Amino acid sequence: MSRLRWLTGGESHGPGLTVILEGLPAGLLLDRDALDARLARRQHGFGRGGRQKIEKDRVIVRGGLRGGRTLGSPLVLEIENRDFANWAGVMDPWELDTAEAAARIVTRPRPGHADFSGAMATAQVEDLRNILERASARETAARVAAGAVAAQLLERYGFRFRSALLAIGAETVLEGPPSWEDLTSVDPSSPLVTPWPEDEERLVDYIRQIGKQQETLGGIVGVVVRGVPPGLGSYVHWDRKLDGRLAQAMLSIPSVKACAIGAGLEICRQVGSEAHDAIFPSESGLRRSSNRAGGLEGGVTNGEDLVLRAFFKPIATLRRGLPSVDLVTGEEGATVWERSDVTAVGSAPVIVESMAALVLGDALLESFGGSSIEALDHAVEAHLERVSPWWSKRI
């Protein structure tokens, strides 16, 4: 069973979003500003829509924290939806404005969104808003809040994160899997959070042109985690293999349709001697000739940098609309556009980071446990001592 369990609640235009984290050790000191800074990164990026001008995401703690330290009980975080004030008649939990709610009914599903499949699953064809409000990517704000907490836990033990946008639409910024060094020049405040901020004006112009065509764009996001010790995860059972857990987490992000670990896409066309990472002795433990495995072998971390890529499809809500069919009347017509982004991939790096942090935090607690932060400190220290003849943490 997962040691770090979490659950989000809330709808895109409802009163707010909530996330509950269970399994954090007591005594972990959290940095409020660091939590809010990650939420600000999620609202960032050129190509975003008008919603980001309304919201100002901040973490509100409802339980599990006292004096900045975790209590060992579930940590309850909330993020207000400021836009709810404009949608109260449509999304109020108890009473709806009949006329306003009727004007906002959606019965024509957007291809690529959860509208149709969700309606088939829940038999709610009369108003797809009951589905699309929850399926909206707004929910990732709660994930980022949870991931920010997990990241602070991991950073205590030397884990460090870097992430960037590697491609947008047909424009490639960095080929193949990124390395830690590739991401040294990333400026999180740049318009698109790429490894080459000086080249971003070309990409900004590209997004502008796509926006004028009333189209949308996807892209590729990469994350590298340094300081991950060998031995996290399991080679024993399918559901405990860490690479499978990370891939599932990536694919759960709205719009992500594929995930690669290390050079997973590239090595399938290579022979074995080209695909794997030879091991050599060194003064500071063992070293590898490369990191094509992306830090994972057999479902377990091997001490190299963890390297992930998430592949985002274009946003399903197009200003120009897409051909669809009204599920109530059967009439053909274009999907309705209310408000959306041209692209959201500029905000995606912190979302990918957050999901990786949640999985890694769970794996850390699974391996070393401890109901208090002091107990966890001792267990991690003992493990690092055991593996020290073969592994030395990178700075």
C-alpha positions in Angstrom: 0.0 0.0 0.0 1.2 3.5 -0.8 2.9 5.3 2.1 2.3 8.8 0.8 -1.4 8.9 -0.2 -3.1 11.9 -1.7 -6.4 12.8 -3.1 -7.6 16.0 -4.8 -11.1 17.4 -4.9 -12.9 20.3 -6.6 -14.0 21.5 -10.0 -12.5 24.1 -12.4 -15.1 26.8 -11.7 -16.2 25.6 -8.2 -15.4 27.3 -5.0 -11.9 25.9 -4.9 -9.6 22.9 -5.0 -8.5 20.7 -2.1 -5.7 18.1 -1.7 -5.2 15.8 1.3 -1.8 14.2 1.9 -1.5 11.3 4.3 1.7 9.6 5.4 4.0 12.6 5.9 6.2 12.1 9.0 5.7 14.4 11.9 8.1 17.3 12.3 8.8 18.2 8.7 9.3 21.9 8.5 7.6 23.4 5.4 8.4 26.7 3.6 5.2 28.5 2.8 6.8 30.8 0.2 8.3 27.8 -1.6 4.8 26.2 -1.9 3.3 29.3 -3.3 6.3 29.8 -5.7 5.5 26.5 -7.3 1.9 27.4 -7.7 3.0 30.6 -9.4 5.1 28.6 -11.8 2.0 26.6 -12.8 0.2 29.8 -13.8 3.2 30.9 -15.9 3.9 30.6 -19.6 3.2 32.4 -22.9 0.1 31.2 -24.6 -2.1 31.0 -21.5 -5.7 32.2 -21.5 -7.6 34.8 -19.5 -8.1 32.5 -16.5 -4.6 33.2 -15.3 -5.3 36.9 -15.0 -8.1 36.1 -12.6 -6.5 33.5 -10.3 -3.7 34.2 -7.8 -3.1 30.7 -6.4 -2.0 30.5 -2.8 -1.9 27.5 -0.4 -4.4 27.7 2.5 -3.7 25.1 5.2 -6.8 23.5 6.8 -5.2 20.8 8.9 -2.1 18.8 9.6 0.3 21.7 10.2 1.2 23.7 13.3 3.9 26.3 13.5 5.1 25.3 10.1 5.7 21.7 11.0 3.7 18.6 10.0 1.8 16.9 12.8 1.8 13.4 11.3 -1.9 13.7 10.6 -3.3 14.3 7.1 -2.1 17.6 5.6 -5.1 19.4 4.2 -4.4 22.1 1.6 -6.9 24.4 -0.2 -6.6 26.7 -3.2 -9.3 29.3 -3.8 -10.9 29.6 -7.2 -11.4 33.3 -7.6 -13.3 32.8 -10.9 -16.0 31.1 -8.9 -17.5 34.5 -8.2 -18.2 34.8 -11.9 -19.7 31.2 -12.1 -21.6 31.0 -8.8 -25.0 30.8 -10.5 -23.7 27.8 -12.6 -21.5 26.0 -10.1 -22.9 26.7 -6.6 -22.8 23.5 -4.6 -26.4 23.9 -3.3 -28.4 26.3 -5.4 -28.1 27.1 -9.1 -29.4 30.1 -11.0 -31.8 28.3 -13.3 -31.5 30.7 -16.3 -27.7 31.1 -16.0 -27.1 27.3 -15.5 -29.3 26.6 -18.6 -27.3 29.0 -20.7 -24.1 27.2 -19.8 -25.3 23.6 -20.6 -22.9 21.7 -22.8 -24.2 18.8 -24.8 -21.7 18.7 -27.7 -18.5 16.9 -26.6 -15.1 18.2 -27.6 -12.9 15.5 -29.4 -9.9 14.8 -27.3 -11.4 15.8 -24.0 -13.2 13.7 -21.4 -16.6 15.1 -22.4 -17.8 12.1 -24.4 -16.1 9.2 -22.6 -17.1 10.7 -19.2 -20.7 11.0 -20.4 -20.7 7.3 -21.4 -19.2 6.3 -18.1 -21.7 8.3 -15.9 -24.8 8.5 -18.2 -24.8 12.4 -17.8 -25.4 13.3 -21.5 -27.8 16.1 -20.6 -25.1 18.4 -19.4 -21.4 17.6 -20.0 -20.4 20.3 -17.6 -20.8 17.7 -14.8 -17.8 16.0 -16.4 -15.7 18.7 -17.9 -15.4 20.8 -14.8 -13.6 18.0 -13.0 -11.6 16.8 -16.0 -10.2 20.3 -16.5 -6.5 20.9 -16.1 -7.3 23.4 -13.4 -7.1 20.3 -11.1 -3.3 20.3 -11.6 -3.1 23.3 -9.2 -3.9 20.9 -6.3 -1.3 18.4 -7.6 1.3 21.1 -7.7 0.5 22.0 -4.1 0.9 18.4 -3.0 4.0 17.9 -5.1 5.6 21.1 -3.6 5.3 19.4 -0.2 6.8 16.2 -1.5 9.6 18.1 -3.1 10.5 19.8 0.3 10.6 16.3 1.9 12.9 15.1 -0.8 15.1 18.2 -0.8 15.9 17.5 2.8 17.8 14.4 1.6 19.6 16.0 -1.3 17.1 15.5 -4.1 17.2 18.4 -6.6 14.9 19.1 -9.6 15.4 20.7 -12.9 12.8 20.8 -15.7 12.1 22.5 -19.0 10.1 22.7 -22.2 12.0 20.6 -24.8 9.7 21.1 -27.8 6.5 23.0 -28.7 4.4 21.8 -31.6 6.7 21.3 -34.6 9.5 23.4 -33.0 12.2 21.4 -31.2 14.3 23.1 -28.6 16.4 20.1 -27.4 16.6 16.7 -29.1 16.4 13.5 -27.0 16.4 13.1 -23.2 17.8 16.1 -21.3 20.8 15.9 -19.0 21.3 17.9 -15.7 23.8 20.1 -17.5 21.4 20.7 -20.4 19.0 22.4 -18.0 21.5 24.6 -16.2 20.5 27.7 -18.2 16.7 27.3 -17.7 15.1 30.5 -16.4 11.8 29.6 -14.7 10.5 33.1 -15.3 11.2 33.1 -19.0 8.1 33.0 -21.3 8.4 29.3 -22.1 10.9 27.8 -19.7 13.2 26.3 -22.3 16.9 25.5 -22.0 17.7 28.4 -24.3 15.8 31.5 -23.0 17.6 33.7 -25.6 15.8 31.8 -28.4 12.4 32.0 -27.0 11.2 35.0 -29.0 11.1 32.8 -32.1 8.9 30.3 -30.2 6.7 33.2 -28.9 6.1 34.3 -32.5 5.2 30.7 -33.4 2.6 30.5 -30.7 1.1 33.9 -31.8 0.8 32.6 -35.3 -0.9 29.4 -34.1 -3.3 31.5 -32.0 -4.3 33.6 -35.0 -5.2 30.4 -36.7 -7.5 29.6 -33.7 -5.4 26.4 -33.1 -3.7 24.9 -30.1 -0.3 23.3 -29.5 1.2 20.6 -27.4 4.9 19.8 -26.7 7.5 17.8 -24.8 8.6 18.5 -21.2 11.7 17.1 -19.6 12.6 16.7 -15.9 15.9 15.6 -14.3 16.2 14.7 -10.6 19.7 14.6 -9.2 20.6 13.1 -5.8 18.3 10.1 -6.0 20.0 7.3 -4.1 20.2 3.7 -5.5 17.7 1.2 -4.2 14.3 3.0 -4.3 11.5 1.0 -5.8 11.2 -2.7 -6.4 12.1 -5.4 -8.9 9.7 -7.9 -7.4 6.1 -7.0 -8.4 4.7 -5.2 -11.4 2.8 -2.6 -9.3 5.8 -1.7 -7.2 8.3 -1.1 -10.0 9.2 2.6 -9.8 9.4 3.1 -13.6 5.8 1.9 -14.0 4.6 4.1 -11.1 6.4 7.2 -12.6 4.9 6.5 -16.1 1.4 6.1 -14.7 1.8 9.4 -12.8 3.0 11.2 -16.0 0.2 9.8 -18.1 -2.4 10.9 -15.5 -1.6 14.6 -16.2 -4.2 16.1 -18.5 -3.1 16.1 -22.2 -0.1 13.7 -21.6 -0.3 10.9 -24.1 3.2 9.3 -23.7 6.1 9.1 -21.3 9.8 8.2 -21.8 12.3 7.3 -19.1 15.9 8.1 -20.1 16.5 7.4 -23.8 13.6 5.1 -23.9 12.4 6.3 -27.3 15.8 6.3 -28.9 17.4 3.0 -27.7 14.7 0.8 -29.2 16.5 1.3 -32.6 20.0 0.5 -31.2 21.9 -2.7 -30.5 22.5 -3.8 -27.0 26.1 -2.5 -26.7 24.8 1.0 -27.7 21.7 0.9 -25.5 23.0 0.2 -22.0 25.2 2.1 -19.6 28.6 0.4 -18.9 29.9 0.4 -15.3 33.4 1.4 -14.4 35.2 1.9 -11.1 36.2 5.3 -9.8 37.5 7.0 -6.7 34.0 8.0 -5.6 32.2 4.7 -6.2 31.1 3.3 -9.5 30.5 5.5 -12.6 28.5 4.9 -15.8 29.5 5.6 -19.4 26.1 7.2 -20.0 22.7 7.4 -18.6 20.4 6.0 -21.2 18.4 4.1 -18.6 17.5 7.4 -17.0 18.3 6.4 -13.5 16.2 3.2 -13.4 17.0 -0.4 -13.9 14.6 -3.2 -13.3 12.1 -0.9 -11.6 14.7 0.3 -9.0 16.8 3.5 -9.0 20.5 3.0 -9.7 21.9 6.3 -8.4 22.2 8.1 -11.7 20.1 11.2 -12.5 16.4 10.3 -12.9 15.4 11.5 -16.4 11.8 11.7 -17.6 10.0 13.2 -20.6 6.2 13.8 -20.9 4.6 14.3 -24.2 1.6 16.6 -24.3 -1.0 16.6 -27.0 -2.5 20.0 -28.2 -5.3 21.3 -26.0 -8.7 19.9 -27.0 -10.6 23.3 -26.7 -10.1 25.2 -29.9 -11.4 28.7 -30.6 -12.4 27.5 -34.1 -14.1 24.5 -32.8 -14.1 20.9 -34.0 -16.8 18.8 -35.7 -19.0 17.0 -33.1 -22.5 15.8 -32.5 -25.0 17.0 -29.9 -25.6 14.0 -27.6 -29.2 15.1 -26.9 -30.5 16.2 -30.3 -28.2 14.2 -32.6 -27.5 17.3 -34.6 -24.0 17.9 -36.1 -22.1 21.1 -35.3 -18.9 22.6 -34.1 -17.8 22.4 -30.4 -18.3 25.5 -28.4 -15.4 27.6 -27.2 -15.7 29.4 -23.8 -12.2 30.2 -22.8 -8.9 28.3 -23.2 -5.2 28.5 -23.8 -3.4 28.3 -27.1 -0.9 26.2 -25.2 -0.2 25.4 -21.6 3.2 23.7 -22.0 5.0 26.6 -20.5 3.4 25.8 -17.2 3.8 22.0 -17.6 7.4 21.6 -16.3 6.4 22.3 -12.7 3.4 19.9 -13.1 5.7 17.1 -14.3 8.2 17.9 -11.5 5.3 17.7 -9.0 4.1 14.3 -10.1 7.7 12.9 -10.1 8.1 14.3 -6.5 5.0 12.6 -5.3 6.0 9.3 -6.6 9.6 9.6 -5.4 8.4 10.8 -2.0 6.1 7.7 -1.7 9.1 5.5 -2.7 11.3 7.1 -0.1 8.8 6.6 2.7 8.1 3.1 1.5 11.8 2.2 1.7 12.7 4.0 5.0 9.4 4.7 6.8 9.3 6.5 10.1 6.5 8.3 11.8 8.8 11.2 12.7 11.2 13.2 10.6 14.0 12.2 13.0 13.3 8.5 12.4 13.3 9.0 8.7 16.6 10.9 8.9 18.3 8.0 10.7 16.9 5.4 8.2 18.0 7.4 5.1 21.5 8.1 6.7 21.9 4.4 7.4 21.0 3.5 3.8 23.4 6.0 2.4 26.2 4.6 4.5 25.4 1.1 3.2 25.6 2.1 -0.4 28.6 4.5 0.0 31.2 2.0 -1.3 29.4 2.0 -4.7 27.6 5.4 -4.9 28.5 8.9 -4.1 25.9 11.7 -4.2 26.5 14.2 -7.0 26.6 17.9 -6.1 
